[in-house]
Amino acid sequence: MKRVSSVEEAINPTLLKPGSVIYASGNAATPQVLLRRLAADLEIKNVALYSVLLLGQDLEELFSESRCRDLTHRVIFNSHLSREAVNRGWAKYHPMHLSEIPRYAREPGGPDVVLLTLSGPDNGGNYSLGTTVEAVFAAIHSAKHRGGIVIAERNARMPFVLGTTIPAEAIDYLIETDYALPVSPVHQPDDRARRIGEVIAAVYVQDGRGSEPGSTLQYGIGEVPEAVTDAILRRGIGDLGIHTELFSDAMIKLVAPGVVTNRWKTNIGFAVSSIFLSARADGYDWLNYNSSVQSRPGDYTNSVFRIAQQPRMVAINSAIGVDLHGNIWADSMDARKIYSGVGGQSDFIRGAQYSPGGVAIIAMKSTTSAGISKIVDRCPAGITTTAIPADQVIIVTEHGAFDPRRLSMGERAIGIAHLAPPEERERLLQVITDDPAFHRPSRTLLKGVPGFTAYEKALARM
């Protein structure tokens, strides 16, 4: 390992030759100093850069139209930095399950250069991959196998997250840095998010303090995860587990007081995650050498088989929209306007359904902030769906929960329509009534709304 004092010693056209395939860690572990230099050094040409949700300060130039002429971005998950470049055609978008990224990193054509942020070493001389593992571990193996190079920033503020480490000899160049990690601020849950959280906690989260296993949770960051956490705390549920791709501050609120014990999980005693993202700096401090959480690669955390092993897996994800057939989309606004990425949603949707007592949940407000309904007749033509009607996904809005299991297409359409706001609900029900494809909806309604549990009825179960 060579310690360098200036970034130019590590990021230059001599080391990053034409034809290089680079993999950069993302999220809170985005190597910002290295990437800013990559953006500025225009002599580095004809290289490809794979990334998953790059975050950080002053990285806009990395995705500028001019830089994209000689640097091919291959974006697996968009952030605000890459969104314009992807949607203008300056950068390439790769729809890919998070569980599969490590496998592709190891195959022919995988990376021969890795840029990452790490922390350490520990007493054994090993370095932690910090807040992001996903495919970084596999990319390092790929680069070393191909005779490539690993270039790392050791950020003084990066926590040493237990679980996935690399030895010093795996690092070729190391530069010392010290800057604040990216944070993702979360608004306090509004009334609609609170209602969604209450429904999920009341109907789908199982207390584990009796003879039956408690639920194992997966969710990300945002108003709804915060609302679910708050509802769990209000209900006094205990002995839960966590197996997730993204560990957020909402989960700290469950781990710190002992609500999460992980005693029912296959990994007894600690939560497992591949990515850690906080809304504030002290959230990262909490992770440092904290044995209640451990990091794992994405092909472990997001393995459908591994997810299915967890007891009562409750996978909670969000979406941009859902149609009357039950198609769900989460990465795109329309067929060719990519907002985020496929990520791990499909992994957890499928894995949770095979977990004993598990459920896959899509939780979303019924309208956008502009009042446009997210419950629509048909999904946009050509859009990428993260779940199809054959996936037995429970959908929750502020109006209630819909469970599609054992229901026909027409019965599902009626239940899904009831997730919409009242005025849109009536319009959708008229569409269903007028279309013979939905098979006699008036007769179905005589027996109630199939699969739908209204908000008030769900809370009655508390």
N, C-alpha and C positions, 0 to 999 in steps of 0.2 A: 504494500500500500504506500503510495506516494502522497504526502501531505503537501498541498499547494497553498500559497499565500494569496494568489490572485486568480480570479475566475478564468482569465485568458489562458492560463496554463492548462486548464482542463477542457475548456470549450473553444476549439479552434479547428480550422480546416485540415490540419495534420492528423488529428485524432478522429474527427468526424468527417471521414472521407466521402466522396460521392458514392452513392449506392448504400450508405449506412441505413439500417433500420433501427430506429430509436424507440424505446418504451419509456415513458415518464410516469412516475407515480402522481396521483391526483388528490382531489379533495383537500383536506387540511395538510397533507404531506406533499403538496405541489412544490418542487424544487425551484423556488422563484428566482433565486440568484442565477442559477444555471440557465433557466429558460429565458430570462431577460438578456443574457449574453447571446444565446442562440438566436434571439430575435434581432439583436444588433449586429452580429457578425455576418455581413452579407457575402463573405467569401465562403461560408459554409453553404454549399449548394447541392441540389439533387439528392436530398436525404428525405426519409419518411419518418414521421413522428406519430406513434400511437398514443392515445391518451384517454382517460376516463375522468370526466368532470374536473378539469383544471380550474383552480381558484387562486386568487392572489392579487397583489397590487402591481400596477404598471406593467401588465402583461398584454395589453391591447395590441401592441405592435406585432406580437407573435402571430396574430391572426389577421394582420392587415392584408389588403389585396396585393400590395407589392411584395411582402415577405412570402406570401403563399405561392408566388410564381416559382420560387426555387426551393421551397420547403413544402412537401406534400403532407398535409395533416390528414390523418386517418382517425377520425373522432368516433369513439364508441359510445360516449355519453356526453351530451352537450352541457356546457355551462353558459352563463351570460357572456363569457369571453369568446366562445366559439360559435354561438348561435348564428350570428350574421354571416360569418364565413361559410358555414355549412349551407345555409339557405340561399346564398348568392352563388353557390357553386365554386367558391374559392377553395373549399376544403371538402374532403370526402367523409361521408357518414357510413358507419358500419353497424347495422342492427345486429346485436349479439347478446345472448344471455350471459349474465355475469358468471354463471357457473362454467361456461365454455371458454372464457377468455384465457385462462391458464393453459388449457389444452392447445389452443391455437398458437400461443406463445412458444410452445415447445416444438411445434411442427416445422418442417422446412419453410423457409421464408420468414421465420420468427426473428425477434430482435437480436442484434449483435452489439447494441449499446443500450445501457440503462442509466437513466438519470433519476435520482431519488433523494429523499430526505430521510435521515435516520437519527438515532440517539444511542448513547452508550459511550464506551463499552461497559458491560457488567463485570463482575469479578472473574468471569470465565473468559473475558476478552471478546465476547460476542456483542453485536450491535442489533438493536431493535429496529424493525421497519416502521416503528412509530404508529401513526394513526391510520396508515393505509397499507393493506397487504394486497387485496384483490388478486391481480395477476403479477405483481411485482416480484414475488418469490420465484415464480415460474420464469419470468423474463430474465432474472439474474442467472438462473440455471441455463437458459437458452444462450445468453451472451457468453458465458464461460465455456460452454460446450463448443461454441463456434469460434473460440479464440478472440472474442470481442472484449469490451471494456465496461466496467461499472464505475460510474462517476457519482459521488455522493456529497451532499451537504450534511454536515452535522450541525443542526440548529440547536442552539443552547436552550430553546424553549420547547423543543419536541419532547413529549413524555416517553419514558421507556415503557412501552406496552408489552406485557409478557405474552409469550406464546409462540411467536415466530421471529427467529433471530438468524443472523448470518455471521460467520467468522470474519475476522479482519482480513484474511487472505482473499476473500471474495471481492474486496473493494480495491480498485486500481488507483483511483484518485479521490482524495478527501479534502474538502475545503470547509473551514469553520465559518458559520453564519450565526446571526442572532437577530431574529425579527419575529413579530407577533404572528401566530398562526391564524389562518382565515377562520372567521366565525360566521355562523348562519343564524342571525337573530330570528327569534320566533315571537310572533304577536300572541298576546294572551287570547285564549279561545273566546270567540264571540258566542252568542246564544245558539247559533246553528251548530257550531262545532261542539259546544257543550252537550246539546241534545244527542248528537251522534255518539259522543263518548259514553253518555249514559246508557244508550241502547246496547252498545257493544259490551260494556261491563255487566249490564244486567242479564243479558241473554246468553252471552258466549264465553265469558271468562269464568273458569271453574276454580273455586277455592280448593287448595290442596292440603288443608290441615286435618282432613278426615282420613278415611281409608282409601279414598280415590285420588288419583294423581291430580295435581293442580295443572293449570294451563301453562304451556310454553309460548312465550310471546315473540312476535316479530313485528316491528313497525319502525318508521323512520323519524323524520323531523318535521315539525309543523304544528298547526293549531289542533288538528284532530288527534295526533299522538299525545299532545299535552292534555287534551280533554279526556282521552281514555285513561291516562295515568291518574288524573285528578279523580275520575269516577271510581277507579279501583281503590284509591286511598279512602274515599268517602265510604265505600261499601265495606271496608275492613277486610278485604280479601288477602289471603296469605299463602305462603309456600308455592310461589310461582317460579317459572324458569324463563330464561332468555336464550334464544338461539336466533340470531339475526344477521343480516348483512351490514346494517348500519346501526351503531350504538349512539344514542343521543342523550341529551340532558334529561329528557323525560324519563329515561330508564335509570339514570342515577337516582332520581327521586324514589324509585322503587327498590333499588339495591341498597342504598345507604341505610334506610330504616329496617332492613331485613324482610321486606315484603317478598322480595325475590331471594330464594334460597337455593334454587336449582337442585333440590334433593331428589326430584323425580326424574331428572334428565339422564340421558346416556353419559353426559359429562357432568358428574355430580360435583356440586360445590362452586362452579364458576359459570359466568355467562360467556358466550362465544359470539364474536363478531369479526367481520373482515375490514370494516371501515368505521372510524370514529370521527364524529363531527359535533362540535359544541357551539352553543350560542354565546359563549363568553369564555375568556381566557382561563378562569379558574376551573372550568370543566375539564380542560386538558391537564391541569395540575392534579386533579382527582385521579386521573388514569395512571399517573406515574408510579410504577412498581406496585400496582394495585392487583393483588391476586384474586379479587372477585371477578375480574374480567380477563379474557385472553383473546388474542388475535389469531385468526386462521386464514388461509388462502380462500379465494372465492369458490374454488372447486370443492372445498370442504363445507363452508357455511351454506352454500347455495346448491349443494348436491341434493337432488330430489330424493335420493335414497336416504341421505343423512337427515334431511328434514322429516321424512316419513318416520324415522325412528324416534322422534321426540314425542312424548305423550301430550295428547290434547293440544296439538300445535294450532295456535290462533295467529294466522298471518294477516296483517292489516295493511293494506296498501291503498293508494289513491288513484284517481283516473281523471282524464279530461272529459270523457263522455261515455255513455252507454246507450245502446239502442234497444228497441222493443224485442229483438231476437235474443239479446243478451251478449252481443258483441261489446267488448270493452277496449278502449284505446287510451294509452297513457303517455306516449312519447311524441305524438304528432298533433298539429292543429288541423291539417288536412293531409292529403296523400304525399305532398312534397314540401311540407313546411314542418321541419323537425324541431320540436321544442326541447326535448331532453334525450331520452334513449330508452331502449328496452329494459336495460338494467336487470334486476333480479326478480321482478314481479312475477313473471311466468314460472320461474323456479319454485317460488314459495306457493304460488297458487296450486301447482300440481303436487308438490310435496306435502302440503297441509292436508290435502284430500285423502292421502294414504296414511296419515298419522292416525293412531287410535284415538277416536273422539275429536279429531282435528277439523278445522274449518278454515276456508280461505274467504277473506272479507275484502271487498272494495268499499271504502268509506269516502264519501264525498258530499259536499254541499250540492243541493239540487240545482242551483243556478250559479253562474259566474258573478263576479262583483258588479258587472253591468246589468245583471238581471236576466241574462240569457240562459235558457234551460239547458242543463247537461244531459237530460233525459230526452232523447229524440226518437223519431220514427225509424230512421235508417242511419247507419254510420256513413261518414263521408266516403265517396267512392275511392277505392284503392288504398285506403288508410291501413297502416299497420296496426293489427289488433294484438294486445298482450293477453287477451283471453277470448275464447270463442264460446258459442252457446253450449258446446259439449263440456266445457269446464264448469263444474258445479260451484259457482262463485256466489256467495251471499253478498248482496248489495245493501248498503245502509246509507240513508240520507237523514236529514233532520226530521223527515216525516215518518220514518220507521225503517223496518228491515224487510228484505225480500229474500226468501230461500227458494231457489229454483228446483231443488231436488225432487224427483218423481213427478215433475210437471211437464206437460206438452208445450209446444211453441206458443199456441194460443193462450194457454193458461198463464204462461210466463209473461206474455205481453201485458196482460191485464195487471198482474202483480207489479211489474216494472213501472207501468204507467202511474201507479199509486205512489211511487217514490218522487214524482214530479210535483212542483208547486200546483195549487188547486186549478188555476186557469189553464195551465199546460196539460194537467191531468185530464181535464174534460176534453180538450182537443184530441189528445192521444186516444182516449177511450172511443171517441167518435171515429177516428181512423180505424181502430180495431173493429168496431161495429160494422163499418161500411165495407170491410175487406173480407171476402169469404175464406181467404187463406187461414184466418184465425179460428175457424170452426166453431160457430155458434156461441159467441161470447156472452150473449144474454142468458143462455142456459147456465153457463159457468158461474155467472155472477149471482144466480139464485142461491148458490151454496156459499156465498161470501167471496172475498177476494183471495184467490189461491196464493199460498205462500207468503202473504203479506201480514206483518205484525205492525200495527200502528204504534207510534211513539208512546202514547198513553198506556196502551196495553202492555208494551214492553216494560215500562217502568213499574207496572203493577206486579211484576215478577220479582222486584227488588225486596 
